[in-house]
Amino acid sequence: MAVATQSLEELCINSIRFLAIDAVEKAKSGHPGLPMGAAPMAYVLWDKFLRVNPKNPQWFNRDRFVLSAGHGCMLQYALLYLSGFDSVTLDDIKEFRQWGARTPGHPENFETPGIEVTTGPLGQGIANAVGLAMAEAHLAAKFNKPDATLVDHYTYVILGDGCNMEGVSGEACSLGGHLGLGKLIALYDDNHISIDGSTDISFTEDVSKRFEAYGWHVLHVENGNTDLDAIAKAIEEAKSVSDRPSMIKVTTTIGYGSPNKQNTAGVHGAALGGDEIKLTRENLGWSYDSFEIPEDALSHMRKAVDRGASLQAEWEETLAAYRTKYPAEAAEFERMLSGQLPEGWADALPTYTPADKALATRKNSEVTLNALAPAIPELIGGSADLTHSNLTELKISGSFQKGAYENRNLRFGVREHGMGAICNGIALHNSGLIPYCATFLVFADYMRAAIRLSALSQAGVIYVMTHDSIGLGEDGPTHQPVETIASLRAIPNLIVIRPADGTETSGAYKIAVEHRKTPTLMAFSRQNLPNLPGASIEGVAKGAYTVDDCDGTPDLILIGTGSEVSLCIDAAQELRAAGTKVRVVSMPSWELFDAQDAAYQESVLPKAVTKRLAVEAGITMGWCRYVGGEGDVIGVDRFGASAPGDLVMEKFGFTVENVVSRAKALLG
């Protein structure tokens, strides 16, 4: 091996580059271009600014780093390895994109300690970062004292052209600018190349002016390839601006150092190939073998280990002093960090009897949220400009705004997709905050990518969805979510609950609050629903339960969800009057029922009872698994219609008469 003639900084930067080059080449898959071009800015950030503890990636007061351009994940894996994180070894890098490795094809927080959020779909990471910064701002306002700064960390992001093209980034960054999140700093890898080629063919806007219009502090590093001082000065200046988030446009060359492929789409998403790697090594003066890192570079970057241990030790001294001066606040802070819910919180859940007034379950949801707000101080959230329709305002608090970050009502504006991604960031801040967000159920389609990433990332976001069916009425088919519930049930690790009344609404919130690694989506009605005598909080936790039963073995089982459960109970009474033994099952959640053991499932839906009729104001797809071959479904397999809600329900067959008629036909 030849003696390196490069500076120490060049050795470190090229170590990042060639780990990416070699890993992608070995895998024959991946994106080497971004790590090659963004290595200088990433090195400067991690070496001079980022406050993390590699031996304790979950240390609370660490800075958060998000690689929004997640396709360039070898950049982050290289940084984790070189900085001394145990979660990524050289063997892991050699197994990039292979089965079982902790170096998957895009960063996954649940797979690799040191990865804060799961990125890959472009724009999600920068939106998550807004949520991370909001969480920091809220906790700082809540816990910091004039003589004790307990919460004090930055959120740094590297994003690319693709992230800036995606609409979700615009939604989130617009809100981040409005909120003045001064501890959010984004480095924009301005390399002008996407998969299709030069961005000139599709993306020629002035990104800097756009971010200025959002209310961000904007800087430009014209030479991001070699001007390390300019990068460092820009980050320093960004940190000095405390009343706005900062966007640093860093102009780079994608695939920097590759003689034939740099600055082309060819280096974006494919391995360089052996011949080009050889030329790149020669061009950058890199005489080391594949996956070989010069000891000087490794030793320098591993200084992050001692540095991080010192930073955490200093913070723990601050926490100890805080604990002495402010014992009550310290106890709440440490409880939240532990993930432990407040003792007795579930006692606040409202209970109902059939004598209580019939309410829309969206109203029951409002009652429940406001009952839980004093009992669970970490509950924080809001609506996408539908607060007074979703009924999600916490009356105990004001609005989370610039200068009032201690408040718990988040005002997302009409930004459903950004809202979901921001809440993922809040949930993944790992500080115990429990975020919820709300809109009409039909607009879940506007945020589906964020909901899917909640499930994938194990982010316990609570989705409050109202106006859950054709029963919403006059707004018509554009707002009537006939297929939405079925499509959401298709997402793994997402609990979907459609409560039937106030008691089931309380049961739904109990599940949602308790499940911190699984998102929960609750679908609430616009129309009033009676409180059912057999409704049960415990039954909701089972996913399905017998809400109204007959003596002996039933001839027929009616299965309902949400607003249709009371309809099934009324129909059952009429059928019993005619001599039919009928059991009514409320099935608020397929996912929770499927998680029960076979014995419980058999007790609710005995195999011997083959005559089953499911009733749900949505598409019938999927119900065959519960009604079986001899069963039937009353549903809506077309778009809805604009008319008063009661009339729409009647026209689509959601009446006692139709349920009775279909049941009799089923019984023969």
Secondary structure, 3 states (H helix, E strand, C coil): CCCCCCCHHHHHHHHHHHHHHHHHHHHCCCCCHHHHHHHHHHHHHHHHCCCCCCCCCCCCCCCEEEECCHHHCHHHHHHHHHCCCCCCCHHHHHCCCCCCCCCCCCCCCCCCCCCCCCCCCCCHHHHHHHHHHHHHHHHHHHHCECCECCCCCCEEEEEEHHHHHCHHHHHHHHHHHHHCCCCEEEEEEECCEECCEEHHHCCCCCHHHHHHHHCCEEEEECCCCCCHHHHHHHHHHHHHCCCCCEEEEEECCCCCCCCCCCCCHHHCCCCCCHHHHHHHHHHCCCCCCCCCCCHHHHHHHCHHHHHHHHHHHHHHHHHHHHHHHCHHHHHHHHHHHHCCCCCCHHHHCCCCCCCCCCEEHHHHHHHHHHHHHHHCCCEEEEECCCHHHHCCCCCCCCECECCECCCCEEECCCCHHHHHHHHHHHHCCCCCCEEEEEEEHHHHHHHHHHHHHHHHHCCCCEEEEECCCHHHCCCCCCCCCCCHHHHHHCCCCCEEECCCCHHHHHHHHHHHHHCCCCCEEEECCCCEECCCCCCCHHHHHHCCEEEECCCCCCCEEEEECCCHHHHHHHHHHHHHHCCCCEEEEECCCHHHHHCCCHHHHHHHCCCCCCCEEEECCCCCCCCHHHHCCCCEEECCCCCCCCCCHHHHHHHCCCCHHHHHHHHHHHHC
